[in-house]
């Protein structure tokens, strides 16, 4: 149950702390008094989106703190353990701070959490019901949610929904992978041709530079050979060649060996000169081998050089860049194969998930159909207490050919209010008053099956009056036997049956307007119920109000 609600700087609330009691709590006040602000504050505390101008008088922040008793709520205790939130002596508090730009911070027992986490807690803490639910009741999705709640199938349905969404995510991923693979397939044909062309060339880094040098040498082969022969002849080939003359010099110097250091040094230099001359001749001989005039070799070199140049122009790359490009193609080919393998794995995973979904959908559908029989009986039985003795109600199923996020079932609530009528879908069969009573019946039936939590009724009694109002009041009173009820109402019959009554009013001064919420005692309740009855505090309305309150004692 909710123990207290503290609100600061929120719309027209300066600061209010409301202490709630177990059982049936009623909140009343004149039209426009701001009762919806209170429900809005509770909603915001439990993760609703902050919209509009929520801060009072340009305050730095609005604060909403809701304190709950966690002693009897086992689901709440499990969630606290799940998110490692300390249970403070069976008290659980939610604090939300709302800033001027409507950004906010939410804390659970002092620990900051996200909106998605707080919404999990909302599911086990509180149920909101309003007039808007009447229109939602006409939708198949809402009807299915009611049935799941009645049959305690919400967790099973939620798990199926998660599985469905995961399958959808896998399918979207598969579509994207197939699209990417198709694009890669088109490129792969071109890449395969290019890779074959490049690999057949068997390129080596810097090959074009080396070939260009070879071609230059070959183009001057005759001149190089002639020059080589001349050099070889001068150095070693003719009589009195350079080598011979140097040897003569060395021989003459040998007579004066050790006579002077400079003579020895000169002799060494001349010996080195002979060695260098011989090395030079040897290198010249090698040059002759390289430039040996071989027309076939020359043609091969030119053809290879031209083929490489054509390839370079075609790809607009250097040799090294073409070699790197070929490696990129190889990696692309490997990646293409991997993507095809990914598609196979993903297809298998989707198939496995769909088999799992089929099994879970069948299980969920079977349990829904079983729950629907009891649900129909309970609703029909309770409709009789709302002045609809001949009403009939049942749940009908349409099996879907495919899965949806809620499973393989589509349901419709069928209803008739009177004898002689045919059963029809609720959307076609009920008037506004009948729809209101049907909704209240559903809420009561669900309330009896739910684990203890806070039930908020936000003016769900609109359009109800007379005898039906008394029956409705008893209905809500009965819900309060199983749950803590917070009920905003305009009906005096409902207010009179409350265990605790709160009065909400706007107080205006010359400068500002504030909202005041206070618990009222028996005598104050007489005045408020008299106002709700006739709009004034005449003796007659006061007497009637007192009578209603006295009748309330029969139900307490």
C-alpha positions, 0 to 999 in steps of 0.5 A: 500500500501507499503510505504517504505522498509528498509533493513540492513545487508541482503545478499549483501545489506548494508543499503537501504531504498526504498520509493514506490509510489502508482500505478504501480512500476517497478524494473529492472536491469541486469540479476544477479543484485539481483532483487530477493533479494528485493522480498525475503526481502519483503517475509521475512518481511511477515513471510517467513521462513529464510533459508541459509546465510542471514546476510551480512559480519557476521553481528550481525543481519539483519533488514527488516522493511516494512511500510504500509499505513493502511488508505484504508485497512479495513481488515487490521484494523480489524486484528489490532483490533483482535490482539490489535495492535495500528494503528499508524496514518494510518501507519502499520510497520513490523520489522523483525530481523534475527539472525546468526542461522536464528532465528528471531523476528517479531514486528507489530507496536512495538509489538512482534508477532509470524510467524502465526500471521504475515501470517494472516496479509500477506493475507490482505496486499500482493499477490506474483506472480511468474513464479513458479505459472505457474506449480502450475496452473496445480494443482487442488488445485491451481485452486480451490484457484483461484476460491475461491479468485475470488468468495470471498470464501476464508474465507468460505473455510478457515473455512471449512478447520478448521472444517475439520481439527478439525474433523480429529483431533477428528477421530484420538483421537477416533481411539486412544481411541478405541485402548486404550479401546481394550487393556483395555478390554483384561486386564479387563477380567483378572482384573475382575477375580482377583478382584472377587478372592480378594474380596471373600477372604475378606481380612483385613489389617495385617490379616496374622500376626494375624493368624500366632500368633493364630496358634502359640498359638494353636500349644502350647495349651496343654502346655499353659493350663497346665501352666495356671492351675498351675499358677492359683493354686499357686496364688489362688487355694491351701490352703496357696496360694500366695494370702492368704499368702499376706493377712496374711502379710497385716493383721499383718501389720495392727496392726502397722498402723499409727505407721510409714510411712514405715509400711503404705507404705509396706502395700500399696505395698502388697495390690498392689501385691495382685491386680496385682496377681489377674489381672495376674490370670484373664489374664491367664484365658483369655489365656485359653479361646483363647487356648481352644482346638477346632479342628474345629477352629484350622483347620479353622485358618490353612485353612485361613492362608494357603489360604492367603499365596497362594494368597500372593505367587500368586500376589507376594504381602503382604496383604496390597499390595493385598488390594491396588491392588484390589482398583487399579482394581476398579479404572481401571474398573471405568476408563474403563467405563468412556473411553467407555463413552468418545468414545460414546461422541466423536462418537456423536461429530464427527457425529455432525461435519460431519453433519455440514461439509456436510451443509457447504460443500454444501453451499461452493460448490453451491457458487463455482459453481455460481462463476465459471460461472462468472469466466469463462466468465471473463477469456475468455473475457480477453484472447481475449485481449492477442492475443487469440481471439478464446480461450475458458475457463471454470471451470468443477466440480467433486463432491467428494464422501468424504470430503477433507480439501477444501470441497467436490469439485474437479475442473479442468480448461478446455481450448482451444486456437483455433477453432476446438480444443476440450476443455481439462484440462489446463495441457493437452491443453496449450503450455508454452506461452499460459500457461503464458498468461492464468496465467496473465489473471487469475491474472488480473481477480482476481486483479480486484475483490480483495480489495486493496492490494500490488501485487508483480509480480516476472518476470511473463513475462518471455518468452513473447515478441513482440506484446504480451509484449505490451498487457501484459504491459497494463494488468499489468498497469490495475492491477495498477489501482486497486492495488499497483503493484511491478513488477520485469521485463525484458521487456522494454514494461512493464517498459515503462508503469510504474508509477515509475521505480527503477533501481537495480544494484550490485556495486563491490569494491576490498573488497566487493559487495553491492546492490544499488536500486534507483528511476530513473527519465525520462532521466535515464529511457530512458537509462535503457529501451534502455539497456533492448531493445538492451543491449546498449545505441545506438541512435536507442535504445535510440530513441526507448526507448523514444518513448515507454515512450512517448506512456506511457503518453497515459495511464496515 
